[in-house]
């Protein structure tokens, strides 16, 4: 009767509330083997037939048989693709029938709902990727039963051998900018929401709602999500048709900013970061004033002290490029990298903080890397929800200083903008694992930002290799972190990444503009000289060399070259700088763009990201799109 009350309320209010879709978060039944429960669920959902489109995702109760084993039989029988046959808004289901998609038009926008199997295994994720790829730019709500806990995404799957929520975020959600919301249930009697940042630097609203702890398995409470295209908001209400009352607490009634025109159907151009105040640890062989939060390390602040069983030193690579290196042999107190005076004071004039982070030693469940801005004992904390740390590589993170929603208050802090005007301490979390570990920090910077307004071409590698290739003898791969890599397994000559067609053709309008890209490599020994980048067209090849001291290392390095005769290019035929006429001729019929991928003799592995041909905005670093900030 409660289930029927919910769907009958939807039917009665579909017109006056302009209800355009209904989604079920899973646990459609309590006992997946009980046919009477399935018949009751079917009767309740059929109330919506011909009234409003709908979709369901399976919960753990839906797929468990009487012996506790998982089976899809009854869910697929009652709510698989056969149930939706003939409905034009029903897009289809995965081969298992456990995932499905629906597409509607509302408010002048196409809107897709992607219902994903419980703890979606890799084949379900691959299917979901194919659906999203086939519908680029269509605003999408992803619905899956088990995703959020009460503080963050779930780190372990409920079903062994499948993907956790964190893995689903990294393998799927954050890579597709069109997904703007994730809805889930499962956690008994809880409601929670958080905002994460996807690969394109835009917000994804993630919401948990589960009311099964209340009488009558939830008292009939349901969520009403309303997109207001005029106010540019997404409002959330929680209502019970049985009780005819709303929940009014902040976790069940809230409003989020959502501009459909800006968010739906568009792909943002990258944000360019201009470092203004920097610690790169390359000059003087010192730590540049950074300390660990312990009096043993020269720390004099008033905030909690770190463990004595840890150290902080400055190290350098083969070329003398420095970084901070933190080690811990044990201890339970949290350790932080503490920034020097130049990063304190009034930070309200900056747009972002950029930093490179590295996990050198340690295994186990990672805590999210975060940083804190203090004013006295009050602070705001930013946590990395953008990137997955693995393979012991340097990762670049960006924390926006212009979006307070991405920061969490602590220590009695009130206004984020007010705190920014009087920052007395900046901390970066050094402890990401329990027990023994070693972490690194580099290229910490206060940045101003530019948004690109136009591009001749761009490859950010959010979802695939984007048509790029590598020379024969090397192997190209897409990296889930949002970049591509090239690898060779034998000593051979230099190989290159080769640009796809969108970078070629008539690019004469981008004369005196900029070619920019990010590179890093796994090993920096045994380096050799070769051409860095090549442009070919109209029978002419232009190239640029860079010295070995400017080769990429294991952190992201950004290369930026002006597309005219003043940019350091050499005409291969004449061994002289090209004339303006020669450069314009090449750009008018560009047939090749090649970016170097091999820098060392022997085995080599190199990564490429964020290739941009765009107007020149001056010296910048481009935030790798795995973590680009919405600023």
C-alpha positions as CSV (number, residue, x, y, z in Angstrom):
1,X,0.0,0.0,0.0
2,X,2.9,2.4,0.7
3,X,4.5,1.7,-2.7
4,X,1.1,2.2,-4.4
5,X,0.6,5.5,-2.4
6,X,3.9,6.8,-3.8
7,X,3.2,6.0,-7.5
8,X,-0.4,7.1,-7.2
9,X,0.8,10.4,-5.8
10,X,3.2,10.8,-8.8
11,X,0.3,10.1,-11.2
12,X,-1.9,12.6,-9.5
13,X,0.7,15.3,-9.5
14,X,2.5,14.6,-12.7
15,X,0.8,17.4,-14.6
16,X,0.8,20.2,-12.0
17,X,4.3,19.5,-10.8
18,X,5.6,18.9,-14.3
19,X,7.1,15.5,-13.3
20,X,9.1,14.3,-16.3
21,X,10.8,11.1,-14.9
22,X,10.7,8.7,-12.0
23,X,13.7,6.7,-10.9
24,X,13.9,3.9,-8.4
25,X,17.1,3.6,-6.4
26,X,17.0,-0.2,-5.9
27,X,15.7,-2.6,-3.3
28,X,12.5,-2.7,-5.2
29,X,11.6,-5.7,-3.0
30,X,12.8,-6.9,0.4
31,X,13.2,-10.5,-0.6
32,X,14.4,-11.1,-4.1
33,X,13.1,-14.7,-4.1
34,X,9.5,-13.7,-3.1
35,X,7.2,-13.6,-6.1
36,X,4.4,-11.9,-4.2
37,X,6.7,-9.0,-3.5
38,X,7.6,-8.8,-7.1
39,X,4.0,-8.8,-8.2
40,X,3.2,-6.0,-5.7
41,X,6.2,-4.0,-7.1
42,X,5.0,-4.5,-10.6
43,X,1.5,-3.4,-9.8
44,X,2.9,-0.2,-8.1
45,X,5.2,0.7,-11.0
46,X,2.5,0.0,-13.7
47,X,0.6,2.9,-12.2
48,X,3.1,5.1,-14.0
49,X,2.6,3.5,-17.4
50,X,1.4,6.1,-19.9
51,X,1.9,8.8,-17.3
52,X,5.6,9.4,-16.9
53,X,8.8,7.6,-18.0
54,X,10.7,5.6,-15.4
55,X,13.6,3.4,-14.7
56,X,14.9,1.2,-11.9
57,X,18.3,-0.1,-10.8
58,X,18.7,-3.4,-8.8
59,X,19.6,-3.3,-5.1
60,X,21.2,-6.1,-3.1
61,X,17.7,-7.2,-1.9
62,X,16.5,-7.6,-5.4
63,X,19.2,-10.0,-6.5
64,X,19.6,-12.3,-3.5
65,X,17.9,-15.7,-3.5
66,X,16.6,-17.6,-0.6
67,X,20.1,-19.1,0.0
68,X,21.9,-15.8,0.0
69,X,23.4,-16.2,-3.5
70,X,23.1,-13.4,-6.1
71,X,20.9,-13.9,-9.1
72,X,19.5,-11.5,-11.7
73,X,16.5,-13.7,-12.7
74,X,13.6,-12.0,-11.0
75,X,14.8,-8.4,-11.5
76,X,15.2,-9.0,-15.3
77,X,11.9,-10.9,-15.5
78,X,9.9,-8.2,-13.9
79,X,11.8,-5.0,-14.9
80,X,14.2,-6.1,-17.7
81,X,14.0,-4.9,-21.3
82,X,10.9,-7.0,-22.1
83,X,8.9,-4.9,-19.5
84,X,9.8,-1.7,-21.4
85,X,9.2,-3.0,-24.9
86,X,7.5,-0.4,-27.1
87,X,8.3,2.6,-24.9
88,X,10.1,5.2,-27.1
89,X,11.9,6.7,-24.2
90,X,13.5,3.4,-23.2
91,X,16.9,3.2,-24.8
92,X,17.9,-0.3,-23.9
93,X,19.7,-2.6,-21.4
94,X,23.1,-4.1,-21.0
95,X,23.5,-7.8,-22.0
96,X,22.9,-8.9,-18.5
97,X,19.7,-6.8,-18.3
98,X,20.9,-5.3,-15.0
99,X,21.7,-1.9,-16.4
100,X,19.5,0.3,-18.6
101,X,19.2,3.8,-20.0
102,X,16.3,6.1,-20.8
103,X,16.2,9.4,-22.7
104,X,13.6,12.2,-22.5
105,X,13.3,15.8,-23.5
106,X,12.3,18.4,-20.8
107,X,12.6,22.1,-20.6
108,X,14.1,22.2,-24.1
109,X,17.0,19.9,-23.1
110,X,17.7,16.2,-23.8
111,X,18.1,14.3,-20.5
112,X,19.4,10.8,-20.1
113,X,19.1,8.5,-17.1
114,X,21.7,5.7,-16.7
115,X,20.7,3.0,-14.3
116,X,23.7,1.0,-13.3
117,X,24.0,-2.5,-11.9
118,X,24.9,-3.0,-8.2
119,X,28.7,-2.6,-7.7
120,X,28.9,-2.5,-11.5
121,X,31.5,-5.0,-12.8
122,X,33.8,-4.0,-15.7
123,X,31.5,-5.3,-18.4
124,X,28.6,-3.2,-17.1
125,X,30.9,-0.1,-17.0
126,X,32.1,-0.8,-20.6
127,X,28.5,-0.9,-21.6
128,X,27.7,2.3,-19.8
129,X,30.7,4.0,-21.6
130,X,29.3,2.9,-24.9
131,X,26.0,4.5,-24.2
132,X,27.5,7.7,-23.1
133,X,29.9,7.8,-26.1
134,X,26.9,7.2,-28.4
135,X,25.1,10.2,-26.9
136,X,27.8,12.9,-26.4
137,X,26.9,16.0,-24.5
138,X,23.5,14.7,-23.4
139,X,22.9,15.7,-19.8
140,X,22.9,12.5,-17.7
141,X,21.8,11.4,-14.2
142,X,23.5,8.2,-13.1
143,X,21.5,6.0,-10.7
144,X,23.0,3.1,-8.8
145,X,22.0,1.4,-5.6
146,X,25.2,1.4,-3.6
147,X,27.5,4.4,-4.0
148,X,27.8,6.9,-1.1
149,X,28.4,6.3,2.5
150,X,27.7,8.9,5.2
151,X,31.0,10.8,4.5
152,X,32.3,9.9,1.1
153,X,32.1,7.3,-1.7
154,X,32.2,3.7,-0.6
155,X,35.7,2.3,-1.0
156,X,34.9,-1.4,-1.2
157,X,32.2,-3.2,-3.2
158,X,29.4,-5.1,-1.5
159,X,29.9,-8.0,-3.9
160,X,33.5,-9.3,-4.1
161,X,35.2,-9.0,-7.5
162,X,33.1,-6.1,-8.6
163,X,33.8,-2.3,-8.6
164,X,33.5,-0.1,-5.5
165,X,31.9,3.3,-5.8
166,X,35.3,4.9,-5.8
167,X,36.3,2.7,-8.8
168,X,33.1,3.5,-10.6
169,X,33.8,7.2,-10.1
170,X,37.4,6.8,-11.5
171,X,36.5,4.4,-14.3
172,X,33.3,6.1,-15.5
173,X,31.7,9.1,-13.9
174,X,34.5,11.6,-13.7
175,X,35.5,10.9,-17.2
176,X,32.2,11.9,-18.7
177,X,31.3,15.5,-18.3
178,X,27.7,15.0,-19.3
179,X,27.0,13.2,-16.0
180,X,26.0,16.0,-13.6
181,X,24.3,14.0,-10.8
182,X,24.6,10.6,-9.1
183,X,21.7,9.2,-7.1
184,X,21.9,6.2,-4.7
185,X,20.4,4.5,-1.7
186,X,21.4,1.4,0.3
187,X,22.8,2.9,3.5
188,X,20.0,2.2,6.0
189,X,18.3,5.3,7.2
190,X,20.8,7.8,5.9
191,X,20.8,10.9,3.7
192,X,24.0,12.6,2.6
193,X,25.1,14.6,-0.4
194,X,28.5,15.8,-1.6
195,X,29.9,17.7,-4.6
196,X,32.8,16.2,-6.6
197,X,34.8,17.6,-9.5
198,X,35.1,15.7,-12.7
199,X,37.9,15.6,-15.3
200,X,36.5,18.7,-17.0
201,X,36.6,20.6,-13.7
202,X,32.9,20.8,-13.3
203,X,30.6,19.8,-10.4
204,X,28.9,16.4,-10.1
205,X,26.2,16.4,-7.4
206,X,26.1,13.0,-5.6
207,X,23.1,12.3,-3.3
208,X,22.3,9.4,-0.9
209,X,18.7,8.9,0.3
210,X,17.4,5.9,2.2
211,X,14.5,5.9,4.6
212,X,14.0,2.2,5.3
213,X,14.6,2.6,9.0
214,X,11.3,4.5,9.4
215,X,8.0,2.7,10.1
216,X,6.4,0.9,7.2
217,X,9.8,0.6,5.5
218,X,10.2,4.3,5.1
219,X,6.8,5.9,5.7
220,X,6.6,6.4,1.9
221,X,9.2,9.2,1.8
222,X,10.5,10.0,-1.7
223,X,12.7,12.7,-3.2
224,X,11.5,15.5,-5.5
225,X,14.3,17.0,-7.6
226,X,13.3,20.2,-9.5
227,X,15.4,21.9,-12.1
228,X,14.5,25.6,-12.4
229,X,15.9,26.9,-15.7
230,X,15.1,30.5,-14.7
231,X,16.6,30.5,-11.3
232,X,19.3,28.1,-12.5
233,X,19.0,25.8,-9.5
234,X,18.5,22.1,-8.7
235,X,16.3,21.9,-5.6
236,X,15.7,18.8,-3.5
237,X,12.7,18.1,-1.3
238,X,11.8,14.9,0.6
239,X,8.1,14.2,0.9
240,X,5.8,11.4,2.2
241,X,2.5,10.9,0.4
242,X,1.5,8.7,3.3
243,X,2.1,11.4,6.0
244,X,1.6,14.4,3.7
245,X,4.6,16.0,5.2
246,X,8.1,17.1,4.2
247,X,11.5,16.5,5.9
248,X,13.0,20.0,6.3
249,X,16.5,19.3,7.7
250,X,19.5,20.4,5.6
251,X,20.3,16.9,4.4
252,X,16.8,16.4,3.0
253,X,15.9,19.8,1.7
254,X,18.5,21.9,-0.1
255,X,19.2,23.8,-3.3
256,X,22.2,23.5,-5.6
257,X,23.4,25.8,-8.3
258,X,22.7,24.4,-11.8
259,X,22.8,26.4,-14.9
260,X,21.3,24.1,-17.6
261,X,22.4,26.3,-20.5
262,X,26.0,26.3,-19.3
263,X,26.1,22.7,-18.0
264,X,24.1,20.7,-20.5
265,X,25.3,20.0,-24.0
266,X,28.6,21.8,-23.7
267,X,32.2,20.7,-23.1
268,X,34.3,23.3,-21.3
269,X,37.7,24.4,-22.6
270,X,40.5,24.0,-20.1
271,X,41.4,26.4,-17.4
272,X,45.0,27.7,-17.7
273,X,46.8,28.3,-14.5
274,X,49.3,31.2,-14.2
275,X,51.6,30.5,-11.2
276,X,52.1,33.8,-9.2
277,X,53.8,32.5,-6.0
278,X,55.7,29.3,-6.3
279,X,57.8,26.7,-4.4
280,X,59.4,24.4,-6.9
281,X,62.5,23.6,-4.8
282,X,64.9,24.0,-7.7
283,X,66.9,27.0,-6.5
284,X,69.4,26.9,-3.6
285,X,69.0,23.3,-2.7
286,X,66.7,24.1,0.2
287,X,63.2,23.4,1.4
288,X,62.2,27.0,0.5
289,X,61.0,27.5,4.1
290,X,58.7,24.5,4.2
291,X,58.6,22.5,7.5
292,X,56.8,19.6,9.0
293,X,54.3,20.3,11.7
294,X,56.7,19.4,14.6
295,X,58.8,21.6,16.8
296,X,61.7,19.2,16.0
297,X,61.5,20.5,12.4
298,X,61.4,24.2,13.3
299,X,57.6,24.5,13.4
300,X,56.4,27.3,15.7
301,X,52.7,27.4,14.9
302,X,50.0,26.9,17.5
303,X,48.2,24.0,15.8
304,X,48.5,20.3,16.7
305,X,52.0,18.7,16.4
306,X,53.0,15.8,14.2
307,X,54.8,12.6,14.9
308,X,58.5,12.5,15.9
309,X,59.0,9.3,13.9
310,X,58.9,11.2,10.6
311,X,61.3,13.3,8.5
312,X,61.1,16.0,5.8
313,X,64.0,16.6,3.4
314,X,64.6,18.2,0.0
315,X,65.6,15.7,-2.7
316,X,66.4,16.2,-6.4
317,X,66.3,14.1,-9.5
318,X,69.0,13.5,-12.1
319,X,68.9,17.0,-13.4
320,X,68.9,18.6,-9.9
321,X,65.1,19.5,-10.0
322,X,64.0,19.4,-6.4
323,X,61.0,18.3,-4.5
324,X,60.0,17.7,-0.8
325,X,60.3,14.2,0.5
326,X,58.4,13.1,3.6
327,X,58.8,9.7,5.4
328,X,57.1,8.2,8.4
329,X,58.1,5.0,10.2
330,X,55.0,4.9,12.3
331,X,52.9,7.0,14.8
332,X,49.3,8.0,15.0
333,X,49.4,11.8,14.8
334,X,48.8,13.4,11.4
335,X,51.7,15.0,9.7
336,X,51.5,18.0,7.3
337,X,53.7,19.9,4.9
338,X,53.6,23.5,6.3
339,X,54.0,26.3,3.7
340,X,56.3,29.3,4.4
341,X,55.2,32.9,4.9
342,X,55.0,33.8,1.3
343,X,51.8,31.6,1.0
344,X,50.1,33.4,3.9
345,X,48.2,36.6,4.3
346,X,45.5,37.9,1.9
347,X,44.9,35.1,-0.7
348,X,41.6,36.6,-1.9
349,X,43.3,37.8,-5.1
350,X,44.2,34.3,-6.3
351,X,42.0,31.8,-8.1
352,X,43.5,28.5,-7.3
353,X,46.2,26.5,-5.5
354,X,48.1,24.0,-7.7
355,X,50.4,21.3,-6.4
356,X,52.1,18.0,-7.5
357,X,51.8,15.1,-5.1
358,X,53.5,11.7,-5.1
359,X,53.1,8.5,-3.1
360,X,56.6,6.9,-3.1
361,X,56.2,4.2,-0.4
362,X,53.1,2.6,1.2
363,X,50.3,0.2,0.6
364,X,46.7,0.0,1.9
365,X,43.6,2.3,1.7
366,X,44.6,5.8,0.8
367,X,43.2,8.8,2.7
368,X,42.2,11.6,0.4
369,X,45.0,14.1,0.0
370,X,43.8,17.4,1.3
371,X,45.0,20.9,2.2
372,X,43.9,23.3,4.9
373,X,43.9,27.1,5.0
374,X,44.0,28.4,8.6
375,X,43.1,31.7,10.1
376,X,44.0,31.2,13.8
377,X,42.4,28.0,14.8
378,X,39.6,28.2,12.2
379,X,40.2,26.5,8.9
380,X,38.7,25.4,5.6
381,X,39.7,22.0,4.2
382,X,39.8,20.9,0.5
383,X,39.9,17.2,-0.2
384,X,41.1,15.6,-3.4
385,X,38.0,14.0,-5.0
386,X,39.5,14.3,-8.5
387,X,42.3,11.8,-9.0
388,X,43.1,8.3,-8.1
389,X,46.7,7.7,-6.8
390,X,48.4,4.6,-8.2
391,X,51.5,3.4,-9.9
392,X,53.7,5.6,-7.7
393,X,53.4,8.6,-10.1
394,X,53.3,12.3,-9.6
395,X,49.8,13.7,-9.7
396,X,48.8,17.3,-10.2
397,X,45.9,18.6,-8.0
398,X,44.1,22.0,-8.2
399,X,42.0,23.5,-5.4
400,X,39.8,26.3,-6.6
401,X,39.8,29.4,-4.3
402,X,36.7,30.8,-6.1
403,X,34.3,28.1,-5.2
404,X,33.6,27.8,-1.5
405,X,31.3,24.8,-2.0
406,X,34.4,22.7,-2.5
407,X,35.8,23.5,0.9
408,X,34.6,22.2,4.3
409,X,34.7,24.4,7.4
410,X,36.3,23.4,10.7
411,X,37.4,24.9,14.0
412,X,34.5,27.3,14.1
413,X,35.2,28.9,10.7
414,X,32.3,30.9,9.1
415,X,32.9,32.7,5.8
416,X,35.4,31.1,3.4
417,X,36.0,34.5,1.6
418,X,36.6,36.2,4.9
419,X,39.1,33.5,5.9
420,X,40.9,33.9,2.6
421,X,41.7,37.5,3.5
422,X,43.7,36.5,6.5
423,X,45.4,33.1,6.1
424,X,47.8,32.4,8.9
425,X,48.9,28.9,7.8
426,X,48.7,26.6,4.8
427,X,49.0,22.9,5.3
428,X,49.2,19.9,2.8
429,X,48.4,16.5,4.2
430,X,51.5,14.3,4.3
431,X,49.9,11.3,5.9
432,X,47.8,9.4,3.3
433,X,48.4,5.8,4.7
434,X,48.6,4.2,8.1
435,X,52.1,3.0,9.1
436,X,55.2,3.3,7.0
437,X,55.0,5.6,4.1
438,X,56.8,8.2,1.9
439,X,55.2,11.1,0.1
440,X,56.4,13.9,-2.1
441,X,55.3,17.5,-2.8
442,X,56.4,19.8,-5.6
443,X,55.4,22.8,-7.7
444,X,53.1,24.3,-5.0
445,X,51.7,27.5,-6.4
446,X,49.2,30.3,-5.8
447,X,47.7,30.8,-9.3
448,X,45.5,33.2,-11.3
449,X,43.5,31.7,-14.1
450,X,42.4,32.2,-17.7
451,X,39.6,30.4,-19.4
452,X,40.3,29.6,-23.1
453,X,37.6,31.1,-25.2
454,X,38.5,29.5,-28.5
455,X,40.6,26.6,-29.8
456,X,41.7,25.4,-33.2
457,X,41.8,21.9,-31.6
458,X,42.1,20.3,-28.2
459,X,42.7,16.8,-26.9
460,X,42.2,16.2,-23.2
461,X,42.0,12.4,-23.3
462,X,39.1,12.2,-20.9
463,X,37.6,9.0,-22.4
464,X,39.9,7.6,-25.0
465,X,43.0,8.2,-27.1
466,X,41.0,10.7,-29.2
467,X,42.4,9.5,-32.5
468,X,46.1,9.9,-31.6
469,X,48.6,7.3,-32.8
470,X,52.3,6.5,-32.1
471,X,55.0,5.6,-34.6
472,X,55.5,1.9,-35.4
473,X,57.4,0.0,-32.7
474,X,55.7,1.8,-29.8
475,X,52.4,1.0,-28.2
476,X,49.7,3.5,-27.4
477,X,47.3,3.2,-24.4
478,X,44.6,5.2,-22.8
479,X,45.2,5.9,-19.1
480,X,42.2,6.0,-16.8
481,X,43.6,9.1,-15.2
482,X,42.8,11.0,-18.3
483,X,45.9,11.0,-20.5
484,X,47.6,8.7,-23.0
485,X,50.9,6.9,-22.8
486,X,53.3,5.5,-25.3
487,X,55.6,2.6,-24.5
488,X,58.4,0.7,-26.3
489,X,60.1,-2.4,-24.9
490,X,63.3,-2.5,-26.8
491,X,66.2,-0.1,-27.6
492,X,65.3,1.8,-30.7
493,X,65.3,5.3,-32.1
494,X,63.0,8.2,-31.2
495,X,59.2,7.7,-31.7
496,X,56.5,10.3,-31.7
497,X,52.8,10.9,-30.8
498,X,50.9,11.7,-34.0
499,X,48.0,14.1,-34.0
500,X,44.6,13.2,-35.5
501,X,42.8,15.1,-38.3
502,X,41.2,17.8,-36.1
503,X,44.7,19.3,-35.6
504,X,45.4,19.3,-39.3
505,X,44.2,21.0,-42.4
506,X,43.9,24.8,-42.7
507,X,45.1,26.3,-39.4
508,X,46.2,29.6,-41.0
509,X,43.9,31.5,-38.6
510,X,46.1,30.4,-35.7
511,X,49.3,32.0,-36.9
512,X,51.0,33.6,-33.9
513,X,48.9,31.5,-31.6
514,X,50.1,28.8,-29.3
515,X,50.7,25.0,-29.4
516,X,50.8,23.7,-25.8
517,X,50.8,20.2,-24.2
518,X,51.8,18.3,-21.0
519,X,54.4,15.5,-20.8
520,X,56.0,13.3,-18.2
521,X,58.1,10.2,-18.4
522,X,58.7,7.3,-16.1
523,X,62.5,7.2,-16.2
524,X,64.9,10.2,-16.6
525,X,68.2,8.4,-17.0
526,X,70.1,7.8,-20.3
527,X,68.5,10.8,-22.1
528,X,69.4,11.6,-25.7
529,X,68.8,14.5,-28.1
530,X,66.1,14.6,-30.8
531,X,63.5,16.9,-32.3
532,X,60.9,17.9,-29.7
533,X,57.9,18.7,-31.9
534,X,57.4,18.8,-35.7
535,X,54.9,20.6,-37.9
536,X,54.6,19.5,-41.6
537,X,52.7,21.0,-44.5
538,X,53.1,22.3,-48.0
539,X,56.2,20.2,-48.5
540,X,58.0,21.8,-45.5
541,X,58.8,20.4,-42.0
542,X,59.4,22.8,-39.1
543,X,60.8,21.5,-35.8
544,X,61.9,22.7,-32.4
545,X,64.7,21.2,-30.2
546,X,64.9,21.5,-26.4
547,X,68.0,20.8,-24.3
548,X,68.1,17.8,-22.1
549,X,67.7,20.0,-19.0
550,X,64.2,20.7,-20.2
551,X,63.2,17.2,-20.9
552,X,60.1,16.1,-18.9
553,X,60.6,14.1,-15.7
554,X,58.2,12.1,-13.6
555,X,56.1,15.2,-12.9
556,X,53.9,16.9,-15.5
557,X,55.8,19.5,-17.5
558,X,54.0,21.9,-19.8
559,X,55.5,22.9,-23.2
560,X,54.3,25.9,-25.0
561,X,55.4,27.1,-28.4
562,X,54.3,30.2,-30.4
563,X,53.1,29.3,-33.9
564,X,55.2,31.8,-35.9
565,X,58.8,32.4,-37.1
566,X,59.7,33.9,-33.7
567,X,58.9,30.8,-31.7
568,X,62.3,29.0,-32.1
569,X,61.2,26.8,-35.0
570,X,63.8,25.6,-37.6
571,X,63.1,24.7,-41.3
572,X,64.4,21.2,-41.8
573,X,65.3,21.9,-45.4
574,X,67.3,25.1,-44.8
575,X,68.4,24.5,-41.2
576,X,67.4,28.2,-40.7
577,X,64.4,29.8,-38.9
578,X,61.4,29.9,-41.3
579,X,60.2,33.1,-42.9
580,X,56.7,34.4,-42.1
581,X,55.6,33.2,-45.5
582,X,57.0,29.7,-44.9
583,X,55.3,29.4,-41.6
584,X,51.9,30.6,-42.9
585,X,52.2,28.2,-45.8
586,X,52.7,25.2,-43.4
587,X,49.7,26.2,-41.2
588,X,47.5,26.7,-44.3
589,X,47.8,23.0,-45.1
590,X,49.0,21.3,-42.0
591,X,49.5,17.6,-42.7
592,X,51.4,16.5,-39.6
593,X,51.8,17.4,-36.0
594,X,54.3,15.1,-34.1
595,X,55.2,15.3,-30.4
596,X,58.2,13.5,-29.1
597,X,57.5,10.5,-26.9
598,X,60.9,8.8,-26.4
599,X,63.7,10.6,-24.4
600,X,65.9,7.8,-23.1
601,X,67.8,4.9,-24.7
602,X,66.4,1.5,-23.8
603,X,62.8,1.0,-22.7
604,X,60.8,4.2,-22.4
605,X,57.3,5.1,-21.2
606,X,56.0,8.6,-21.8
607,X,52.6,10.3,-21.0
608,X,50.8,13.0,-23.0
609,X,47.9,15.2,-22.0
610,X,46.1,18.5,-22.8
611,X,47.2,19.2,-26.3
612,X,45.9,22.6,-27.2
613,X,46.2,24.8,-30.3
614,X,44.8,28.1,-29.1
615,X,45.3,31.9,-28.8
616,X,48.4,32.9,-26.8
617,X,47.7,33.9,-23.2
618,X,51.3,34.0,-22.0
619,X,53.3,31.6,-19.9
620,X,51.1,29.1,-18.1
621,X,50.8,25.6,-16.7
622,X,47.8,23.7,-17.9
623,X,46.2,21.7,-15.2
624,X,46.1,18.1,-16.4
625,X,42.4,17.4,-17.1
626,X,42.3,14.6,-14.6
627,X,42.1,17.4,-12.0
628,X,41.3,20.6,-13.8
629,X,39.5,23.0,-11.5
630,X,36.2,24.7,-12.2
631,X,37.5,28.3,-11.8
